[in-house]
Amino acid sequence: MSYNRREFLQQIGLGALQLGVISAIPGSVWASSLSYGQLPRSSPEAQGMSAKGILDFANAVEADRLNLHSLMILRQGKVVAEGWWAPYAPDLKHTLYSLSKSFTSTAIGLAVAEGKLRVDDKVISFFPEDKPATVSANLAAMRIRDLLSMSTGHDKDTTGKLRESGGR
C-alpha cells in the first residue's frame, strides 16, 4: 500500500481554503449550486474546529499506518475536511464490508452516552419475549460488548446458514 501524505494533506488544505472562501459568500448564493445529495462545505474554523487539529489527526493516522482509504469530517451538517490516500480517489468505487457494524456501533455509542444502556448489559435483557425456552449459559452471559467485539462464541462461521435462510 502506497501512502501519499503530501497529496492527502494538500487536498485537505486546499479544500479548507476553497471552502473558507465559499463560506464567506452568503449561503443563498452558493448553496443553490449544490447538486442533489451533495453535502454543503465549510471551513473547519467556521464550524468551530481547528484545521491544525485535523492535520494533526491525519498525521497520526499515517504515523500509525492505519491504512485509511479516505477521510471526511462533518461538523454541524457541513463537510469541513475530506481527502484520499493514494491510490484511492473520490471517484473510485469501493466494496464496503461490514458497514452496518460501523453504524450499529455508532448507535450503541450514542445510546451509551445518553445513558440508555451500558456495554456490559446482558443482551437477553433487551429481548425477553424472544428468548428460547432453554437459555444456555453462553447466551445468558452474552453482553453488548461481546456483540460489538464479535466475540459471541460461534465455533464456525454462520454466514452460509444466514444466506441459505435469506437472513431469517
N, C-alpha and C positions, 0 to 999 in steps of 0.2 A: 504494500500500500504506500502510495506516494503522498506525502503531506506537502501542501504548498501554502505555508503560513503567510507568506508575503501577499499572495493573491487573495487569500481569505481576509486578511486584515485590511488590505486595500479596499475590498468590496464593502466591508463594514464601514470603514472610514469614509469612503466615497458615498455610500448610501446615507450615512448620517449627515454628511454635508449637503447632499441633494435634498434630503428630507427636511433639514433645517431651513433651507431656502423655501421649500414648499410650505412648511408650517408657518412661515411669516406672511404668506399670502392668505387673504381671507378664505376660510373654508368653502364658502359658497362658490368661489371661483374655481378652485382645483378639485374639490370633491365631486363636482358634477362630471369630471373627466374620468372618474374611476369606472372600470368596466364591471359588469355583474360578477359578483363573487370575489372581487379584489378587495383586500383589506386596506384601509387607509394607512398612510405612512406619517410618521412624525419623527422629530429628533428625540434622542433619549432625554436631553435636558428639558425639552418642552413637556415631557411626561414625568418629570421628577426623578430621572435616572442619570447616572454618570456614564458617559461614553468611555471614560478611562476604566471604569469598573467592568464594562462589557469586554473591552480589550484585554483586561487582566484575566477575565474568565476564559476567553479564547486562548490566551497564552497558557493558562493552567491546563486546559483540555489537551492542548498539543504536548505540553511537557509531560503529562501523564499518559500520552499516547492512547487516548480513549476511543480513537477510531470513529469519530463522528463524521457523518457524510455532509450534514448541513446544520444550520442553526437559525432559528427565527425566534426573536424575542418580542412579545407583545406586552404592552402596558396600556391599561385603560382603553382597550379595544383598538389600539394602533400599533403597527409594526414599527419598532424603534431600531431594530438591527436585524440583518439577515446576511448570510454568507454561506459559501460552499467550500469544502476542502477538495482539491483536485484529486481524482479526475471527475468528481461529481459536479453537476451543474443544475440550474433550476429547471431546465427542460428535459433532464434525464429521468425517465420513469423508474420507479423503484417498486419492487415487490415488498410489501410490508407484512412481515411475520409478527405475530403476537402484538399487534397494535391495540387490540381490545384490552390486553393486560395493562397497557400504559394508561388507558382511560379509566379502567377499573381501579387501579392502584391510586390514581389521582383522586377519584371519587372517594375512596376509602380515606385517603389523607385529609380531604376536606371534612368528611364526617368525623374523623378523629379530632381535628382542630375545632369543630363545633361542639365536641363533647357528646356526640350521638352514639359513639361506640369506642371501644379500645381494641387494639390489635391482639390483645390476649383474651378477648371474649371468645367463648365457645361458639362455633358455627351452628351447632344444633339448636342453640337457644334462639336463633332467629327464625327457625323453620319447625316449630314443634308439631304442626299439623302434617308435615311431610316426612317425619322421621319413620324409619322402619319399625316393625313390631319388636324386633330384637336389635338393640343398639350395641354394636361392637365396642370394645374398649378404645380402639383407634378412633372411631367416629366420635365417641363421647369426649375424647381428649382433643380433637381437632380444633385449632384456633384459627382466627382470621389470619394471623401471622403465617401459619402453615400454608394457607392457600396463596398468600401473596408471594411466598418464597418457593412455591411449587414443591413443597416437601410434605405432601399428604400421604405418602407411603404406598403408592402404587408399585407393585413389583414388576409390572410390564406396561408398555405404552398403551394407552386406552384410545388413541386416535382412530385406529382402524374400526373398532366397535362403534365409535361415535359416527363415523362416516357411513357404516353399514346401516345404522338405525336412523340416519337422517338427522342426527343431533338430538334425538328424543331420549 
